[in-house]
Amino acid sequence: MPASAATVLDALGDARRRNILDCLLDGPLAVGVLAERLPISRPAVSQHLRVLKEAELVIEAVAGTRHLYRINPAGFEAVRGYFEQFWTSALDNFAALARAEAATRTSPDGVSGSEREEQRDEP
């Protein structure tokens, strides 16, 4: 079952986990490499990776004795869908506001946008 938007948002709520994801943008990395790049210990990196893995934001692959982690693009779909609803609503509200403002705006000839539309509709 895919992770919920709440689980993903909780995982992204920590700056260190976002830093780990930033490092993984360049490709798969081992825990040790991440620990070298970040100002946190190797056990802390492992703990944060566990949370990211549970949220399905990273995928773990075993290569010999190394565990490599990479970003799981599909894991971001839950949060993308969550934010999409706000984006769509914001765009709809903006369009309605723009239409309302255009309808009340008066041109230099003293005719409002709504009056102009009425004049266009008349035969």
Backbone as a chain_set.jsonl record, in Angstrom:
{"seq": "MPASAATVLDALGDARRRNILDCLLDGPLAVGVLAERLPISRPAVSQHLRVLKEAELVIEAVAGTRHLYRINPAGFEAVRGYFEQFWTSALDNFAALARAEAATRTSPDGVSGSEREEQRDEP", "coords": {"N": [[0.843, -1.176, 0.0], [0.652, 2.177, -0.906], [2.479, 4.935, 0.558], [0.931, 7.362, 2.677], [-0.057, 10.806, 2.129], [0.299, 12.223, 4.473], [2.25, 10.718, 5.82], [4.424, 11.015, 4.094], [4.766, 13.818, 4.169], [5.384, 14.122, 6.885], [7.853, 12.801, 6.924], [9.317, 14.493, 5.266], [9.415, 16.69, 6.829], [11.642, 17.066, 8.386], [14.688, 18.717, 8.336], [17.186, 17.465, 8.01], [16.534, 15.097, 6.729], [15.59, 16.101, 4.341], [17.998, 17.151, 3.429], [19.407, 14.798, 2.991], [17.912, 13.741, 0.877], [18.488, 15.731, -1.004], [21.207, 15.193, -1.464], [20.941, 12.721, -2.676], [19.93, 13.346, -5.119], [21.873, 13.392, -7.06], [22.315, 10.761, -7.589], [22.448, 7.215, -6.664], [23.604, 6.495, -3.339], [25.751, 5.286, -0.72], [25.327, 4.69, 2.819], [27.607, 5.461, 4.285], [28.863, 7.313, 2.576], [26.944, 9.314, 2.485], [27.028, 10.086, 5.169], [29.579, 11.193, 5.274], [29.223, 13.46, 3.702], [27.376, 14.95, 5.06], [26.631, 16.809, 8.088], [26.111, 14.92, 10.153], [26.017, 11.907, 12.14], [26.888, 8.542, 11.118], [25.089, 6.512, 12.169], [22.871, 8.18, 12.606], [22.27, 8.993, 10.005], [21.483, 6.518, 8.972], [19.19, 6.097, 10.499], [17.538, 8.211, 9.612], [17.324, 7.511, 6.932], [15.854, 5.183, 7.216], [13.354, 6.205, 7.977], [12.748, 7.687, 5.658], [12.637, 5.587, 3.848], [10.46, 4.111, 4.844], [8.489, 5.939, 4.262], [8.481, 5.653, 1.631], [10.091, 7.208, 0.008], [12.674, 6.777, -0.637], [14.606, 4.162, -2.135], [16.114, 1.123, -1.316], [18.971, -0.634, -2.295], [20.873, -3.55, -2.417], [24.265, -4.0, -2.805], [26.545, -6.192, -2.88], [28.208, -5.915, 0.083], [27.372, -3.443, 0.574], [24.816, -1.025, 1.096], [22.896, 0.703, -0.992], [21.229, 3.751, -1.519], [18.573, 5.333, -3.204], [16.592, 7.904, -4.744], [13.082, 7.528, -4.807], [10.979, 8.189, -7.206], [8.226, 7.622, -7.456], [7.345, 7.647, -4.874], [6.823, 10.246, -4.252], [4.417, 10.853, -5.333], [2.069, 10.734, -3.749], [2.187, 13.011, -2.118], [2.346, 14.894, -4.061], [-0.156, 14.721, -5.312], [-1.666, 15.562, -3.15], [-0.88, 18.264, -2.845], [-1.644, 19.171, -5.323], [-4.406, 19.503, -5.266], [-4.659, 21.892, -3.837], [-3.308, 23.641, -5.491], [-4.864, 23.602, -7.835], [-7.243, 24.636, -6.827], [-6.345, 27.177, -6.03], [-5.638, 28.287, -8.519], [-8.146, 28.298, -9.773], [-9.51, 30.106, -8.098], [-7.974, 32.399, -8.541], [-8.474, 32.852, -11.261], [-11.235, 33.409, -11.177], [-11.221, 35.741, -9.642], [-9.746, 37.425, -11.348], [-11.496, 37.574, -13.535], [-13.682, 38.841, -12.273], [-12.521, 41.261, -11.548], [-11.867, 42.294, -14.065], [-14.405, 42.652, -15.075], [-15.349, 44.767, -13.597], [-13.638, 46.805, -14.097], [-13.085, 49.992, -15.488], [-12.861, 51.438, -18.678], [-10.959, 54.02, -20.477], [-12.963, 55.306, -21.945], [-15.087, 55.279, -20.283], [-16.651, 53.003, -20.088], [-17.544, 50.042, -18.512], [-16.083, 46.764, -18.041], [-18.085, 44.765, -17.908], [-20.243, 46.11, -19.062], [-19.263, 46.478, -21.635], [-19.162, 43.827, -22.528], [-21.895, 43.294, -22.573], [-22.665, 45.039, -24.594], [-21.416, 43.816, -26.76], [-22.874, 41.486, -26.955], [-25.326, 42.341, -27.855], [-27.488, 42.576, -30.751]], "CA": [[0.0, 0.0, 0.0], [1.487, 3.38, -0.986], [2.517, 5.805, 1.738], [-0.043, 8.452, 2.629], [0.519, 12.15, 2.045], [0.71, 12.605, 5.829], [3.515, 10.028, 6.101], [5.456, 11.659, 3.279], [4.993, 15.163, 4.712], [6.11, 13.956, 8.146], [9.245, 12.468, 6.599], [9.954, 15.682, 4.688], [9.4, 17.758, 7.824], [12.949, 17.186, 9.024], [15.676, 19.307, 7.423], [18.254, 16.503, 7.724], [16.041, 14.155, 5.719], [15.594, 16.83, 3.065], [19.404, 17.218, 3.014], [19.745, 13.478, 2.445], [17.298, 13.677, -0.455], [19.274, 16.614, -1.877], [22.416, 14.455, -1.848], [20.574, 11.605, -3.544], [19.564, 13.846, -6.444], [22.967, 13.079, -7.98], [22.359, 9.327, -7.838], [22.482, 6.355, -5.481], [24.743, 6.637, -2.437], [25.792, 4.44, 0.47], [25.182, 5.4, 4.094], [28.894, 6.064, 4.638], [29.09, 8.486, 1.722], [26.026, 10.353, 2.97], [27.538, 10.561, 6.461], [30.732, 12.057, 4.994], [28.756, 14.71, 3.093], [26.464, 15.677, 5.946], [27.161, 17.003, 9.441], [25.466, 14.021, 11.111], [26.715, 10.626, 12.253], [26.44, 7.426, 10.273], [23.849, 5.946, 12.714], [21.776, 9.139, 12.393], [21.912, 8.892, 8.583], [20.734, 5.267, 8.833], [17.868, 6.304, 11.1], [16.772, 9.073, 8.708], [17.034, 6.719, 5.734], [14.771, 4.266, 7.567], [12.111, 6.984, 7.904], [12.519, 7.975, 4.237], [12.267, 4.323, 3.202], [9.091, 3.81, 5.272], [7.624, 6.877, 3.537], [8.657, 5.275, 0.225], [10.776, 8.28, -0.707], [13.938, 6.21, -1.121], [14.656, 2.721, -2.37], [17.388, 0.544, -0.905], [19.469, -1.74, -3.115], [22.069, -4.16, -1.833], [25.335, -4.29, -3.766], [27.571, -6.83, -2.057], [28.001, -5.57, 1.491], [26.916, -2.042, 0.641], [23.412, -0.715, 0.894], [22.799, 1.962, -1.726], [19.907, 4.375, -1.468], [18.284, 6.263, -4.289], [15.271, 8.517, -4.663], [11.968, 6.807, -5.42], [10.062, 9.208, -7.713], [6.833, 7.242, -7.215], [7.021, 7.972, -3.49], [6.4, 11.639, -4.138], [3.096, 11.008, -5.95], [1.039, 10.988, -2.736], [2.252, 14.413, -1.702], [2.063, 15.701, -5.258], [-1.611, 14.748, -5.417], [-2.168, 16.365, -2.036], [-0.675, 19.683, -3.158], [-2.34, 19.478, -6.571], [-5.743, 20.003, -4.95], [-4.537, 23.293, -3.444], [-2.88, 24.38, -6.669], [-6.031, 23.729, -8.695], [-8.163, 25.565, -6.157], [-5.752, 28.515, -6.09], [-5.766, 28.77, -9.899], [-9.567, 28.596, -10.009], [-9.815, 31.343, -7.377], [-7.3, 33.493, -9.236], [-9.208, 33.108, -12.508], [-12.497, 34.056, -10.816], [-10.877, 37.099, -9.214], [-9.361, 38.177, -12.548], [-12.726, 37.851, -14.286], [-14.468, 39.826, -11.525], [-11.828, 42.551, -11.652], [-12.007, 42.757, -15.45], [-15.792, 43.062, -15.27], [-15.608, 46.041, -12.918], [-12.67, 47.808, -14.535], [-13.63, 50.962, -16.442], [-11.897, 51.881, -19.683], [-10.905, 55.482, -20.605], [-14.202, 55.848, -22.51], [-16.111, 55.238, -19.253], [-17.454, 51.794, -20.205], [-16.98, 48.972, -17.694], [-15.903, 45.496, -18.744], [-19.363, 44.067, -18.037], [-21.057, 46.847, -20.043], [-18.69, 46.205, -22.937], [-19.614, 42.497, -22.918], [-23.32, 43.404, -22.906], [-22.758, 45.698, -25.904], [-21.021, 42.834, -27.756], [-23.92, 40.489, -27.072], [-26.507, 42.915, -28.513], [-27.402, 42.473, -32.229]], "C": [[0.892, 1.245, 0.0], [1.403, 4.217, 0.295], [1.5, 6.933, 1.565], [0.686, 9.792, 2.524], [1.025, 12.582, 3.414], [2.055, 11.976, 6.188], [4.663, 10.691, 5.35], [5.783, 13.044, 3.831], [5.731, 15.1, 6.042], [7.59, 13.67, 7.883], [9.992, 13.682, 6.061], [10.045, 16.838, 5.676], [10.731, 17.987, 8.512], [13.982, 17.661, 8.003], [16.786, 18.322, 7.076], [17.809, 15.486, 6.681], [15.968, 14.83, 4.347], [17.021, 16.968, 2.542], [19.86, 15.894, 2.406], [19.162, 13.342, 1.037], [18.043, 14.557, -1.451], [20.539, 15.901, -2.362], [22.095, 13.346, -2.845], [20.113, 12.054, -4.927], [20.627, 13.504, -7.49], [23.069, 11.594, -8.31], [22.463, 8.543, -6.551], [23.761, 6.552, -4.668], [24.609, 5.67, -1.268], [25.682, 5.313, 1.719], [26.48, 6.125, 4.45], [29.187, 7.323, 3.849], [28.188, 9.633, 2.178], [26.529, 10.945, 4.288], [28.745, 11.477, 6.278], [30.295, 13.422, 4.48], [27.924, 15.577, 4.037], [27.049, 15.797, 7.349], [26.419, 16.179, 10.5], [26.171, 12.672, 11.066], [26.114, 9.572, 11.327], [25.17, 6.768, 10.83], [22.638, 6.879, 12.516], [21.317, 9.1, 10.936], [21.068, 7.638, 8.368], [19.315, 5.42, 9.373], [16.971, 7.149, 10.176], [16.411, 8.33, 7.414], [15.91, 5.724, 5.993], [13.419, 4.975, 7.459], [11.759, 7.283, 6.446], [12.08, 6.723, 3.474], [10.835, 3.941, 3.577], [8.085, 4.713, 4.569], [7.697, 6.633, 2.031], [9.281, 6.379, -0.625], [12.136, 7.837, -1.222], [13.78, 4.708, -1.279], [16.053, 2.247, -1.998], [17.731, -0.61, -1.84], [20.751, -2.257, -2.474], [23.037, -4.502, -2.952], [26.505, -4.864, -2.971], [27.27, -6.562, -0.594], [27.496, -4.143, 1.666], [25.423, -1.944, 0.392], [23.357, 0.663, 0.246], [21.363, 2.456, -1.694], [19.762, 5.34, -2.627], [16.874, 6.794, -4.107], [14.254, 7.649, -5.395], [10.96, 7.847, -5.915], [8.594, 8.895, -7.434], [6.401, 7.588, -5.796], [6.512, 9.391, -3.298], [4.999, 11.876, -4.702], [2.01, 11.339, -4.934], [1.025, 12.455, -2.333], [1.988, 15.342, -2.883], [0.551, 15.843, -5.446], [-2.241, 15.61, -4.335], [-2.051, 17.859, -2.354], [-1.414, 20.108, -4.425], [-3.732, 20.046, -6.286], [-5.706, 21.479, -4.547], [-4.177, 24.16, -4.642], [-4.069, 24.632, -7.593], [-7.015, 24.731, -8.116], [-7.634, 26.996, -6.236], [-5.871, 29.1, -7.491], [-7.206, 29.129, -10.232], [-9.964, 29.907, -9.334], [-9.187, 32.555, -8.054], [-8.048, 33.865, -10.516], [-10.525, 33.823, -12.218], [-12.258, 35.499, -10.404], [-10.512, 37.967, -10.414], [-10.578, 38.528, -13.386], [-13.559, 38.926, -13.598], [-13.834, 41.207, -11.633], [-11.972, 43.133, -13.055], [-13.424, 43.273, -15.703], [-16.08, 44.419, -14.631], [-14.663, 47.153, -13.353], [-13.302, 48.704, -15.603], [-12.531, 51.42, -17.381], [-11.899, 53.412, -19.744], [-12.187, 56.087, -21.184], [-15.376, 55.747, -21.532], [-16.99, 53.999, -19.288], [-16.78, 50.691, -19.393], [-16.864, 47.701, -18.53], [-17.21, 44.757, -18.932], [-20.279, 44.768, -19.035], [-20.571, 46.564, -21.462], [-19.148, 44.832, -23.433], [-21.08, 42.526, -23.294], [-23.497, 44.02, -24.287], [-22.395, 44.704, -27.012], [-22.119, 41.818, -28.006], [-25.146, 41.016, -27.796], [-26.347, 42.83, -30.032], [-27.182, 43.805, -32.884]], "O": [[1.797, 1.35, 0.828], [0.399, 4.204, 1.006], [1.244, 7.393, 0.452], [1.883, 9.89, 2.793], [2.064, 13.235, 3.513], [2.905, 12.63, 6.793], [5.741, 10.901, 5.906], [6.955, 13.403, 3.946], [6.606, 15.925, 6.306], [8.466, 14.231, 8.541], [11.168, 13.876, 6.367], [10.681, 17.853, 5.39], [10.918, 19.016, 9.161], [14.126, 17.068, 6.933], [17.285, 18.34, 5.95], [18.607, 15.058, 5.847], [16.25, 14.207, 3.323], [17.238, 16.908, 1.332], [20.606, 15.874, 1.427], [19.841, 12.881, 0.12], [18.214, 14.179, -2.61], [20.898, 15.997, -3.536], [22.883, 13.067, -3.749], [19.926, 11.222, -5.814], [20.312, 13.344, -8.669], [23.82, 11.206, -9.205], [22.556, 9.123, -5.469], [24.845, 6.747, -5.218], [23.506, 5.286, -0.88], [25.918, 6.52, 1.671], [26.448, 7.281, 4.873], [29.706, 8.296, 4.396], [28.622, 10.783, 2.246], [26.465, 12.157, 4.496], [28.921, 12.43, 7.037], [30.928, 14.432, 4.788], [27.79, 16.783, 3.833], [27.872, 14.975, 7.752], [26.135, 16.665, 11.595], [26.836, 12.336, 10.086], [24.994, 9.705, 10.833], [24.252, 6.485, 10.06], [21.521, 6.415, 12.287], [20.12, 9.166, 10.659], [20.057, 7.68, 7.666], [18.358, 4.93, 8.774], [15.795, 6.836, 9.986], [15.32, 8.508, 6.873], [15.104, 5.449, 5.104], [12.46, 4.421, 6.921], [10.603, 7.148, 6.046], [11.253, 6.798, 2.566], [10.073, 3.493, 2.72], [6.955, 4.3, 4.307], [7.048, 7.331, 1.252], [9.028, 6.471, -1.827], [12.688, 8.448, -2.137], [12.937, 4.077, -0.642], [17.049, 2.892, -2.327], [16.887, -1.455, -2.138], [21.603, -1.479, -2.046], [22.691, -5.192, -3.911], [27.344, -4.125, -2.457], [26.21, -6.934, -0.089], [27.229, -3.7, 2.783], [24.853, -2.681, -0.412], [23.726, 1.665, 0.859], [20.414, 1.682, -1.825], [20.693, 6.062, -2.983], [16.061, 6.199, -3.399], [14.533, 7.107, -6.464], [10.16, 8.342, -5.121], [7.802, 9.808, -7.2], [5.215, 7.799, -5.544], [5.852, 9.699, -2.304], [4.453, 12.971, -4.567], [1.122, 12.141, -5.222], [-0.039, 13.064, -2.222], [1.469, 16.445, -2.713], [0.044, 16.935, -5.704], [-3.23, 16.304, -4.576], [-2.998, 18.621, -2.159], [-1.769, 21.277, -4.576], [-4.187, 20.958, -6.976], [-6.62, 22.234, -4.878], [-4.678, 25.275, -4.788], [-4.256, 25.748, -8.078], [-7.555, 25.572, -8.834], [-8.403, 27.925, -6.483], [-6.173, 30.285, -7.641], [-7.465, 30.137, -10.89], [-10.671, 30.723, -9.924], [-9.804, 33.617, -8.13], [-8.231, 35.044, -10.818], [-10.894, 34.749, -12.941], [-13.022, 36.386, -10.785], [-10.927, 39.124, -10.489], [-10.689, 39.645, -13.892], [-14.084, 39.822, -14.259], [-14.535, 42.206, -11.79], [-12.177, 44.336, -13.209], [-13.614, 44.225, -16.46], [-16.968, 45.141, -15.086], [-14.873, 48.317, -13.01], [-13.974, 48.217, -16.512], [-11.422, 51.747, -16.956], [-12.754, 54.044, -19.124], [-12.472, 57.26, -20.943], [-16.511, 56.077, -21.878], [-17.992, 53.949, -18.575], [-15.589, 50.431, -19.562], [-17.475, 47.585, -19.592], [-17.442, 44.177, -19.993], [-21.011, 44.108, -19.773], [-21.376, 46.427, -22.382], [-19.482, 44.675, -24.607], [-21.483, 41.851, -24.241], [-24.356, 43.597, -25.061], [-22.994, 44.736, -28.087], [-22.286, 41.338, -29.127], [-25.939, 40.225, -28.308], [-25.244, 42.983, -30.557], [-27.089, 43.882, -34.109]]}, "num_chains": 1, "name": "protein.A"}
